[in-house]
Amino acid sequence: MSLLTVGAVMAKRGMLAPGPPHRQINQLRALGKWGWGLAGELRQAANRSPNHTAVIDEERGEITYAELLNRSERVALLLHEKGFRQGQRLGLLARNHVGAIEIMTAASSIGVDLVLMNTGFSASQLAVVADQQKIDGLIHDDEFDSVVTELSRRIQVVRESSWNEQLEATPAPQRMVPPEKGGRTIILTSGTTGTPKGAARRTPKGFGPLISIIDRIPLRAHDRIFIAAPIFHTWGYAAMQLTMALRGTMVLQRRFDPQRAKDTLEMKECHAMFAIPVMLQRMMELPSDEGGKKRRKNLRIVATSGSAYPHGFTTKFMDEYGDVLYNLYGSTEASWVCIATPEDMRREPDTAGTPPLGTVVKILDEQGKEVKPGETGRIFCGNDLVFEGYTSGANKDFIDGLVSTGDMGHEKDGLFFVDGRDDDMIVSGGENVYPIEVESLLIEHPAVREVSVVGVRDAEFGQRLVAFLALHDGHELSEDEVLQHVKANRARHVVPREVHFIDELPRNATGKILVRELRASVD
């Protein structure tokens, strides 16, 4: 990526706006001294825009960048007093609130690796992941007291309220020196098919990753951004990084509620929202609000990532909210792969879009050769933020420097499409079957609210498809009606062998469907 390109994008997004020279100099010094991790991003923002609101927290109100840096440095001192040193690992089990931001930036400042725990973990899951990741301590929100009981017998565990009390008595350090090596952030994979794995994130080495995103998603300096996606998730974490890099304002709420989210967009006059797809699906289930677009006049961007949308959903959402939807296709391991803009999704509602600046995407066959346009193959990706490997020492498949996303897909007319997980494909009676073929059909039925189709073992056919459907309130549908609908619109070999009606699909805290639970219920 050329300096000319970087400069052009930064100018277009308001990042090069004039300011007091001493603040601009201090901003660059902070980046040079602390690097491009969370510690450096916070300090560059605090040096350039100290009095700009950094966070609007539903409980603590508004906090400026200068105030956030002060508290972050006090947190760093408190972590040091509790024995945390460079290279050690701290677990964080927290929802979206300013205290979590303070801990994340503080850990980066003293070289402590931070493991972001999924707030949906049970006590046993948390214990297993804590052992696998070899964490030396854990800070958690008070609501998770019952989840951490067993873990607290083995490692240092501190609850949020106790932590805040200790922090109030901790002065800011006189002068902080960057660690020899900055702390890494370890983000866990979704674990929808097994135990979550830890993926160590690379620290950016310059403006490149930021430019890649804001070139395609038109965020601007000082934007007010509602981060609804969990910050322990790749997308919520990315939203936090982007907002700090742009010296914007993070609007945070501990829990997502669809009506409250709509109200927040209006009342806080948000310019952007970062969410996961199921959140938008829940917002669209609310009664239509004809005056909503006018009251959301500041809203330019609704950026999502984390899972695929149901067939046709993107069009319905943009018809209601305007052409503000941007969807990033990526993974914990690859960061981003493609970004679909409103124009892309108006043209092809189910597209994953195109690769952003600095990203290479190839569709490869089993021999590692590129397939022809329109043919399905394995999706491989390369960019500056491809992960450094799992913390367990295992790795993903790499071919010529490109990492496997774990998905199958194809390219058509310059746009990329995801056809399903490479381990979702089943062979039933000798035929290759992708569950998404059936899901995209069934979700169009007016009675169906959400659907998931999974492959399970079968003594006769090797594997068989099983469909799980949740219906809209007041609607009825029989198994025979479902099967006849599929038979009338799809090839015979993709017709499910079973149909189960459930109240709601099981999902993890990031909205991904827990396939293992569905499979276990019938396998």
C-alpha positions in Angstrom: 0.0 0.0 0.0 1.6 3.3 -1.1 2.0 6.4 1.1 -0.1 8.2 -1.5 -3.0 5.8 -1.0 -2.7 6.1 2.8 -2.6 9.9 2.7 -5.6 10.1 0.3 -7.8 7.9 2.5 -6.7 9.6 5.7 -7.6 13.0 4.2 -10.9 11.7 2.9 -11.9 10.5 6.4 -10.9 13.7 8.2 -7.8 12.3 9.9 -5.5 15.0 8.6 -7.6 17.9 9.7 -5.5 20.8 11.1 -4.9 21.0 14.8 -2.6 22.5 17.4 1.0 21.6 16.2 2.1 20.5 19.6 -0.7 18.0 19.8 0.0 16.6 16.4 3.7 16.2 17.3 2.8 14.5 20.6 0.3 12.2 18.8 3.1 11.0 16.4 5.5 10.6 19.3 3.1 8.4 21.2 2.7 6.1 18.2 6.5 6.0 17.7 7.1 5.2 21.4 4.2 2.8 22.2 3.5 1.3 18.8 0.1 0.4 17.2 -1.3 -1.8 19.9 -4.0 -0.6 22.2 -1.5 1.2 24.4 -0.3 3.3 21.5 -3.8 3.9 20.0 -5.1 5.3 23.3 -2.1 7.5 23.8 -2.2 9.0 20.3 -5.9 9.8 20.8 -5.3 11.3 24.2 -2.4 13.4 23.0 -4.2 14.7 19.9 -7.8 15.0 21.2 -7.6 15.0 25.1 -10.9 16.7 25.7 -12.9 14.7 23.1 -15.3 12.2 24.6 -13.8 8.7 24.4 -16.6 6.7 25.9 -20.3 7.1 26.6 -21.0 4.4 29.2 -24.6 3.7 30.3 -23.5 3.6 33.9 -20.5 6.0 34.2 -21.6 8.6 31.6 -19.1 10.4 29.4 -15.3 10.1 29.8 -12.7 12.0 27.8 -9.6 10.6 26.3 -7.4 12.3 28.9 -9.6 10.8 31.7 -9.5 7.4 30.0 -5.7 7.4 29.8 -5.4 8.5 33.4 -7.5 5.6 34.6 -5.8 3.1 32.2 -2.4 4.1 33.7 -3.7 3.6 37.2 -5.1 0.2 36.2 -1.6 -0.7 34.8 0.0 0.3 38.2 -2.6 -1.8 40.0 -2.0 -4.8 37.8 1.7 -4.5 38.5 1.1 -4.3 42.2 -0.9 -7.6 42.0 2.2 -9.3 40.5 1.4 -9.2 36.7 4.5 -8.9 34.6 5.4 -8.9 30.9 4.6 -12.1 29.2 2.1 -13.3 31.8 -1.5 -13.9 30.9 -4.6 -12.2 32.3 -8.1 -13.4 31.6 -11.0 -10.9 31.2 -14.6 -12.0 31.5 -16.5 -8.8 30.9 -19.3 -7.2 29.0 -19.1 -3.9 27.1 -18.3 -1.2 29.6 -15.6 1.4 30.1 -13.9 -0.7 32.9 -13.2 -3.4 30.4 -11.6 -0.9 28.0 -9.4 0.4 30.8 -8.1 -3.1 31.6 -7.5 -4.0 28.0 -5.4 -0.9 27.3 -3.6 -1.2 30.7 -2.5 -4.8 30.0 -1.2 -3.7 26.6 0.8 -0.9 28.4 2.8 -3.3 30.6 3.3 -6.2 28.2 0.7 -8.5 29.8 -1.1 -10.8 27.4 -4.9 -10.6 27.6 -7.2 -13.5 27.0 -10.7 -12.3 26.2 -13.2 -14.8 27.7 -16.7 -15.5 26.2 -19.4 -14.2 28.5 -21.5 -17.2 27.5 -19.1 -19.7 29.1 -20.4 -22.1 31.7 -18.2 -22.7 34.8 -16.7 -25.9 33.3 -16.0 -24.3 29.9 -14.3 -21.3 31.6 -12.1 -23.7 33.6 -11.1 -25.7 30.6 -10.2 -22.6 28.5 -8.4 -21.0 31.5 -6.2 -24.2 31.8 -5.6 -24.4 28.0 -4.6 -20.7 27.8 -2.5 -20.9 31.0 -3.9 -17.7 32.4 -2.3 -16.4 35.6 -5.3 -14.4 36.8 -8.8 -13.3 35.9 -10.8 -10.1 36.3 -14.6 -10.5 35.9 -17.9 -8.7 36.1 -19.8 -9.3 39.3 -22.6 -11.1 37.5 -20.2 -14.0 36.8 -19.5 -14.8 40.5 -21.0 -18.3 40.2 -19.1 -19.1 37.0 -15.6 -18.4 38.5 -16.0 -20.2 41.8 -14.0 -23.2 40.9 -11.4 -21.2 39.0 -10.8 -18.9 42.0 -9.4 -21.9 44.0 -6.5 -22.2 41.5 -5.6 -18.7 40.3 -6.0 -15.1 41.4 -9.5 -13.9 40.6 -10.8 -10.4 41.2 -14.4 -9.2 40.7 -15.2 -5.9 39.1 -16.6 -4.1 42.1 -13.6 -5.0 44.3 -11.3 -4.0 41.5 -13.0 -0.6 41.2 -12.6 0.0 45.0 -8.9 -0.8 44.8 -8.5 1.4 41.7 -9.9 4.5 43.5 -7.1 4.2 46.0 -4.4 3.8 43.3 -2.6 7.0 42.1 -1.5 7.5 38.6 2.1 6.6 38.0 4.5 9.5 37.5 5.9 8.2 34.3 5.2 5.0 32.3 7.8 3.3 30.1 6.8 1.0 27.3 7.6 -2.7 27.8 10.2 -4.3 25.7 7.4 -6.3 24.1 3.8 -5.1 24.1 1.1 -7.3 25.4 -0.8 -9.4 22.9 -4.6 -9.9 22.8 -5.7 -13.5 22.5 -9.2 -13.8 21.0 -11.0 -17.2 21.2 -12.6 -18.8 18.2 -16.3 -19.3 18.4 -16.2 -22.9 19.4 -19.5 -23.7 17.7 -18.3 -27.2 16.8 -15.9 -27.8 19.7 -13.7 -26.2 22.4 -12.7 -22.6 21.6 -9.1 -22.1 20.5 -7.0 -19.1 21.4 -5.7 -17.1 18.4 -3.0 -14.5 19.1 -3.6 -11.2 17.2 -0.8 -9.5 15.4 -0.1 -5.9 16.5 -0.4 -3.6 13.5 2.8 -2.1 12.3 1.4 1.1 10.8 -1.7 2.7 9.2 -2.2 -0.1 6.7 -4.9 -2.2 8.5 -6.8 1.0 9.5 -6.7 2.3 6.0 -7.9 -1.1 4.6 -11.1 -0.8 6.6 -12.0 2.9 6.4 -11.3 2.9 2.7 -14.3 0.6 2.3 -16.3 1.5 5.4 -16.5 5.3 5.5 -15.8 6.0 9.1 -14.6 9.5 9.9 -12.5 11.1 12.6 -14.5 11.8 15.8 -17.4 9.6 14.7 -19.7 8.5 17.5 -19.8 4.7 17.2 -22.3 2.4 19.1 -20.4 -0.8 19.7 -23.1 -3.4 20.2 -20.9 -6.4 19.2 -19.3 -8.0 22.3 -15.8 -6.6 22.7 -14.4 -10.0 23.5 -15.4 -10.9 19.9 -13.2 -10.1 17.0 -15.6 -7.6 15.6 -16.3 -5.8 18.8 -12.6 -5.6 19.5 -11.9 -4.3 16.0 -14.6 -1.6 16.6 -12.8 -0.5 19.7 -9.5 -0.3 17.9 -10.9 1.6 15.0 -12.8 4.1 17.2 -9.6 4.9 19.2 -7.5 5.2 16.0 -10.1 7.7 14.7 -10.3 9.5 18.0 -14.0 8.8 18.0 -16.5 8.1 20.8 -17.4 4.6 21.9 -21.0 4.2 23.0 -21.2 1.1 25.2 -24.0 -0.9 26.8 -23.5 -4.1 28.9 -26.4 -6.0 27.2 -28.0 -5.8 23.8 -31.7 -5.2 23.6 -33.2 -4.5 20.1 -35.5 -1.7 21.2 -32.9 0.0 23.4 -30.4 -0.3 20.5 -32.8 1.6 18.1 -33.3 4.2 20.8 -29.6 4.6 21.4 -28.9 5.2 17.7 -31.4 8.1 17.8 -30.8 9.5 21.3 -27.0 9.5 21.1 -27.1 10.6 17.4 -24.7 7.8 16.5 -22.9 8.0 13.1 -22.1 4.2 13.1 -23.1 1.0 14.8 -20.9 -2.2 15.0 -23.1 -5.3 15.5 -23.4 -9.0 14.8 -26.0 -10.2 12.3 -28.4 -11.7 14.8 -28.7 -8.3 16.5 -30.0 -6.7 13.3 -32.4 -9.6 12.8 -33.9 -8.9 16.3 -34.1 -5.2 15.5 -36.0 -6.0 12.3 -38.5 -8.0 14.3 -39.7 -4.8 16.0 -42.7 -3.0 14.6 -41.7 -0.8 11.6 -41.2 2.8 12.5 -41.9 5.2 9.6 -40.2 8.2 11.2 -37.1 6.2 12.2 -35.0 7.1 9.2 -35.5 10.8 9.9 -34.6 10.5 13.6 -31.5 8.5 12.6 -30.3 11.1 10.2 -26.8 10.9 11.5 -26.5 7.2 10.9 -24.2 6.5 7.9 -22.9 3.1 8.8 -24.2 -0.2 10.3 -21.2 -2.5 10.1 -21.6 -6.2 10.9 -19.5 -9.4 11.0 -19.6 -12.8 12.6 -22.0 -15.0 10.6 -23.9 -15.1 7.3 -27.3 -13.4 6.9 -30.4 -15.3 6.0 -31.1 -15.2 2.3 -32.6 -11.8 1.3 -32.2 -10.2 4.7 -29.8 -7.5 3.6 -32.3 -6.0 1.2 -35.0 -5.9 3.8 -32.8 -4.2 6.3 -31.6 -1.5 3.9 -35.2 -0.9 2.8 -36.0 -0.1 6.4 -32.8 1.7 7.5 -31.4 3.0 4.3 -28.3 2.0 2.3 -26.0 2.1 5.4 -25.2 -1.7 5.7 -21.6 -2.9 5.4 -20.9 -6.6 6.1 -17.3 -7.8 6.8 -16.6 -11.5 6.1 -13.7 -12.6 8.1 -12.5 -15.0 10.9 -10.6 -14.9 14.1 -7.6 -16.3 12.2 -7.7 -14.2 9.1 -9.2 -10.9 10.6 -10.9 -9.7 7.4 -11.3 -11.4 4.1 -14.0 -9.3 2.1 -16.2 -6.4 2.7 -19.7 -6.0 1.1 -20.9 -2.5 0.6 -24.5 -1.4 0.2 -23.9 -1.2 -3.5 -22.6 -4.8 -3.5 -25.6 -6.1 -1.6 -28.1 -4.2 -3.7 -26.6 -6.0 -6.7 -26.2 -9.4 -5.0 -27.9 -9.6 -1.6 -26.0 -12.6 -0.4 -22.5 -11.6 -1.5 -19.5 -11.4 0.8 -18.2 -8.5 -1.3 -14.6 -7.9 -2.4 -11.2 -7.9 -0.6 -10.2 -4.5 0.9 -6.9 -2.8 0.2 -3.9 -5.0 1.1 -5.8 -8.3 1.2 -5.5 -11.2 -1.2 -8.2 -13.8 -1.6 -8.0 -16.9 -3.6 -10.4 -19.8 -4.2 -8.3 -23.0 -4.3 -9.1 -26.7 -5.1 -7.8 -29.6 -3.0 -4.5 -29.5 -4.8 -4.0 -25.8 -4.0 -4.7 -24.5 -7.5 -7.1 -21.7 -8.3 -10.5 -22.7 -9.5 -12.3 -21.1 -12.4 -14.8 -18.3 -11.7 -18.1 -19.8 -10.6 -16.5 -23.0 -9.3 -16.6 -23.8 -5.6 -13.3 -24.2 -3.7 -11.6 -23.5 -0.4 -11.3 -19.8 0.5 -7.7 -18.7 1.4 -6.7 -15.2 2.5 -3.6 -13.1 3.2 -3.2 -9.7 4.9 -1.2 -7.9 7.5 -3.3 -9.2 10.4 -3.4 -12.9 9.7 -3.0 -14.6 13.1 0.3 -15.9 14.5 -1.1 -19.4 15.1 -3.2 -20.9 17.9 -1.8 -20.6 21.4 -1.9 -24.4 21.6 0.8 -24.6 19.0 -1.6 -25.9 16.3 -2.2 -24.0 13.1 -4.5 -23.5 10.2 -3.7 -24.7 6.7 -1.4 -22.3 4.8 -0.7 -22.3 1.1 1.8 -19.8 -0.4 1.4 -17.5 2.6 -2.4 -17.5 2.5 -4.4 -19.0 5.4 -7.5 -21.1 5.1 -10.7 -19.4 6.4 -12.3 -22.8 6.8 -15.0 -21.9 4.3 -16.0 -23.0 0.8 -16.9 -20.3 -1.7 -16.8 -19.0 -5.2 -16.3 -15.8 -7.2 -18.7 -14.5 -9.8 -18.5 -11.2 -11.7 -15.9 -9.8 -9.4 -17.8 -10.6 -6.2 -17.1 -13.3 -3.7 -19.7 -15.7 -2.1 -19.5 -18.1 0.8 -21.1 -21.4 0.2 -20.6 -22.9 3.7 -18.0 -24.2 6.1 -15.7 -26.8 4.5 -16.6 -29.1 7.4 -20.3 -28.5 6.9 -20.4 -30.3 3.6 -21.7 -33.8 3.9 -21.7 -36.8 1.6 -25.2 -38.4 1.6 -25.7 -41.4 -0.7 -22.6 -40.4 -2.7 -23.8 -36.8 -3.3 -22.0 -33.7 -2.0 -24.5 -31.5 -0.1 -24.1 -28.1 1.5 -26.7 -27.2 4.2 -26.9 -23.6 3.1 -28.7 -24.8 -0.1 -31.6 -25.8 2.1 -31.3 -23.0 4.6 -31.5 -20.3 1.9 -34.8 -21.9 0.6 -36.5 -22.5 4.0 -35.8 -19.0 5.4 -37.9 -17.5 2.5 -41.0 -19.4 3.8 -43.3 -16.8 5.5 -43.8 -19.1 8.5 -40.0 -19.6 9.2 -38.3 -17.2 11.7 -34.9 -18.9 11.6 -33.4 -22.2 10.4 -30.3 -24.3 10.7 -29.6 -27.5 8.7 -26.9 -29.9 9.9 -25.4 -33.2 8.8 -25.5 -36.2 11.2 -24.3 -39.8 10.9 -26.6 -42.2 9.1 -26.2 -46.0 9.0 -27.7 -46.3 5.5 -26.5 -43.1 3.7 -23.3 -42.3 5.6 -24.7 -38.9 6.6 -28.1 -37.3 6.4 -29.5 -33.7 6.7 -31.6 -32.7 9.6 -33.5 -29.3 9.6 -34.2 -27.3 12.7 -36.8 -24.6 12.4 -38.1 -21.9 14.7 -41.4 -20.4 13.5 -42.9 -16.9 13.7 -45.5 -16.4 16.4 -48.9 -17.5 15.2 -47.7 -19.5 12.3 -47.9 -23.3 11.9 -46.0 -25.7 9.6 -45.8 -29.4 9.4 -42.9 -31.6 8.7 -44.5 -32.9 5.5 -45.1 -29.3 4.3 -41.4 -28.5 4.9 -40.3 -31.6 3.0 -42.6 -31.0 0.1 -41.4 -27.4 -0.2 -37.8 -28.5 -0.4 -38.7 -31.3 -2.9 -40.5 -28.8 -5.2 -37.5 -26.4 -5.3 -34.3 -28.4 -4.8 -32.7 -31.6 -6.0 -33.8 -34.8 -4.3 -30.5 -35.5 -2.6 -30.7 -32.2 -0.6 -34.1 -32.9 1.0 -33.7 -33.3 4.8 -34.5 -36.7 6.3 -35.8 -35.1 9.5 -37.4 -31.8 10.5 -37.5 -30.6 14.1 -39.4 -27.6 15.3 -37.9 -25.6 18.2 -38.6 -22.3 20.0 -35.2 -20.8 19.2 -31.9 -21.9 17.8 -29.1 -22.3 20.4 -26.5 -19.5 20.0 -23.3 -18.5 21.7 -22.7 -15.0 23.1 -21.6 -13.8 19.7 -24.8 -15.0 18.0 -23.4 -18.0 16.2 -25.5 -21.1 16.0 -24.3 -23.9 18.2 -24.2 -26.6 15.6 -22.8 -29.2 18.1 -25.8 -28.8 20.3 -28.2 -29.3 17.4 -26.2 -32.3 16.2 -26.0 -33.9 19.7 -29.8 -33.7 20.0 -30.4 -36.2 17.2 -27.0 -37.9 16.5 
